[in-house]
């Protein structure tokens, strides 16, 4: 990498090691990587600069990383006596810093390896890791948002933290509008007004195929999607298409889909599989209505919202519907 490639990189970046072993950075930077001199890297791991020079040489020799991609020349202004001198200084990116940390034998390097191993373990076992420094601007709001979701859950909830995080991911940039949970100002209406005709027989056939697939995969028995009362599912479908004084009670596709999901989960029309069948019917209904939802609701988010509805209290019905509408709206 030459000077031209890095001429816009911002200065005054300081790298150091926190007490827990984490490599942290101070300074104003906006590039997609972090760069440090051999001197800075030596300070991070508490060793002589010559040790860092040796490790970097061996890292390149072993082909662990490519020098061209990880080493850059920065023009650095230094004060020498009464004059300022510009000198070219080699900088190394985060790949090199991490590689050096695994080769260096010092107390600081050991702390770094403990920390990095813990981070890797979290990635493998949990699938996510938080860095408060990185999200510091939104961290408190983020925790507040998670707490608001937790308010929806009853005690001893079966919804796991990772499931809640999937819902966080699904809300993306609309997530912080969950402050509306406290204000009870979730969306009340959908936004797709179109004439959609859904026949009960079509829904029954789709559920039957879904049941057959679940049984084939040994995820269900004959009790799955077996109605407690004849035409119970048809009654729910009729409810979402009901009208009063020639006006649809649920006037948009999103409202109907949300209520269909809610009613199947909460009314328990089947002997078994109400949550799974409710989620399946929700997706089936949106597909039949021509709504593109795949980039809005992931399978993981749908699982979580299904569990939230199943465990919610009746008084929170409108909030549950509002959560689904918010997901479909984003």
Buried (B, 14 or more C-beta within 10 A) or exposed (E): BEEEEBEEBEEEBEBEBEEEBBBEBEEEBEEEBBBBBBEBBBBBBBBEBEBBEBBBEEBBEEEBBEBEEBBBBBEEEEEEEEEEEEEEBEBBBBBBBEBBBEBBEBEBBBBBBEBBEBBEEEEEEEEEEEEEEEEEEEBEBBEBBBEBBEEBBEEEBEBEEEBBBBBBEBBEEBBBBBEBBEEEEBBEEBEBEEEBEBEBEEBBEBBEEBBEEBBEEEEBEEEBBBBEEEEBBBBBBEBBBEEEEEEBEBBBBBBBBBBBBBBBBBBBBBBBBBBBBBBBBBBBBBEBBEBEBEEBBBEBBBBBBBBBBBBBEEEBBEBBBBBBBBBBBB
